[in-house]
Amino acid sequence: MNLLFNITIMRITINNQPFEVAEGLTIMQACQSAGINVPSLCYLKDVSSNASCGVCVVEVKGARSLLRSCITKVTDGMEITTSSQRIMEARKVNIELLLANHPQDCLICDRNQNCELQEITYKLGITDKRFVRTRKGHLQIDDSSLSLVRDPEKCILCGRCVAVCSQVQTVKAIDFSGRGLKTKISTYLDQGLGVVACTNCGQCALVCPTGAITEKSSVNEVWEAIHNPEKVVLVQTAPAIRVGIGEAMGMPYGTLVTGKMVAGLRRLGFSKVFDTNFTADLTIVEEGNELINRIKSGGILPMITSCSPGWIKFIEHFFPASLAHLSSCKSPQQMFGAIAKTYYAEKTGTDPRNIVVVSVMPCTAKKYEAKRPEMDGAFNYWKEKLNLAENKRFYDVDAVLTTRELARMFKETGVDFTHLPEEQFDNPLGTSTGAAVIFGATGGVMEAALRTAYEVFTGKTLKDIDFTAVRGMTGIREAEVDLNGTKIKVAVAHTLKNVRILLEEIESGKSPYTFIEVMTCPGGCLGGGGQPIPTNYEIRKKRAESIYFEDANKSIRKSHENPEIITLYNDFLKKPLGEKSHHLLHTHYVEREHGI
């Protein structure tokens, strides 16, 4: 052993080739560093390593049995074999045992051609089904959630969903239940995701290796609206879509495809293609003014952002005593729906009852958010003017598609995405700034808010608008901002595990912060539960780089300088935090015991 920079080096051999690796690595990690891929279904870096699938087994000289490489640490002098006949046969048997109870409906499965079980079956050369089904009866599909669908028949008990829900999000909405052949992943008392305290974040779907957990599809609903000649179908796209949809269409990870995305949406038949970034700018103006008002009037601090619906449901379930700390602002998605069915409807002379607002979001929780009963600001705006009956109530946002669902629509219609031209969003709800773009990354809402809050609070022009201290992938980040003599501390957190830490500080009276940004998913929206699979740390970093690249190249980079936002206030809203803003752009939150 050599000691170099306090790192102990292990000398090992892998398939008769010598290697030097750091002490503490697992055999799987050591093999990966040597360019050798050891297959696995239950292991997922930074998420799960419960060694349940038995696919990653290897031989180690001197060991009486095969060892699971995902949990076995290397030792000095270890001799490892990764592909002997004994190993290959053991892997095949383990996969074949999984296939015995797995549905054979690959052609119509959402995860067809993007399924790890399917891929490893092919790689191991398995061509028939040797073992009979051992599970008695058939497990029922859980479609109780507005965001997600669970198909336990497709579950291989890898435990990834359980790990991400309990360890990354600390929600624990699902867990193992039963024993032996009756073991399954379930919710408390089998009540269903829509009944228990699930935040709808979809990280479980993102890490599932099969089709056991997927988003609840709105594709057919959207096609029906597009093909209805009486409907004006408006589509809005979140900032994270432009760095995710390219991946789903076969392009490199993190490719920035804003113009191609717009062109593709037009070819699907949407009446107008707008940008959620427009109302991200609007959110910043409202939220920034709300923060300033709280600071000046002695309001409840810290104020916490409210644009991430998984986070909102988390605080409603687990920390209801802290609800007053939330900004009252609706998310950009919901602000867009309200503005589209009021301001845009009036501006274009369109009956709001004929407008269908479709969102393309990186987030499965947005499906739930769109159906919250309080998200009907436009209906209330028009209720007396159009004499609308209660049974004719409509939501501000009608349907939400994930990035994955949009990719399916492109593929279904034969859109040759990589060869599409670069096109621009429609106006007026398609104009946005660089501040809005960075909403897609953790720290982006904070940075965008500070760009506006500083100038509104101080009346001075901000010299350096890049608040790099709040950027990055560290779980909790903090910074101090000087608002012309008034110093405030701010914090940024992503994943609900890290948010829990900040909320516990608040409820113990020890929080030093004035303003906190919260994002439910790792990396923020660009790592959302509706994004392309796979999504991991390296991919999230590439997406973030593209987000900040677009921001840096925008001609306007501060939300309050968006000319269409200025026009919106002059012609319709009149002022931030005004009466119309209150009714259309702000909301309230409730304590929740159960799911819906």
Buried (B, 14 or more C-beta within 10 A) or exposed (E): EEEEEEEEBBBBBBBEEEBBBBEEBBBBBBBBBBEBEBBBBBBBEEBBBBBBBBBBBBBBEEEEEBBBBBBBEBEEEBBBBBEEEEBBEBBBBBBBBBBBBBBEEBEEBBBEEBBBBBBBBEEBEBEEEEEEEEBEEEBEEBBBBBBBBBBBBBBBBBBBBBBBBBBBBBBBBBBBBEEEEEEBBBBBEBBBBBBBBBBBBBBBBBBBBBBBBBBBBBBEBBBEBBEEEEBBBBBBBBBBBBBBBBBBBEBEBBBBBBBBBBBBBBBBBBBBBBBBBBBBBBBBBBBBBBBBEBBEEEEEBBBBBBBBBBBBBBBBBBBBEBBEBBBBBBBBBBBBBBBBBBBBBBBEEBEBBEBBBBBBBBBBBBBBBBBBEEBBBBBBBBBEEEEBEEEEEBBBBBBBBBBBBBBBBBEEEEBEBEEBEEBEBBEBBBBBBBBBBBBBBBBBBBBBBBBBBBBBBBEEEBEEBBBEBBBBBEBBBBBEBEBEEEEBBBBBBBBBBBBBEBBEBBEEEEBEBBBBBBBBBBBBBBBBBBBBBBBBEEBBBBBBEBBBEBBEEBEBBBBBBBEBBEBBBEEBBEEBBBEBBEBBBBBEBEEBEEBE
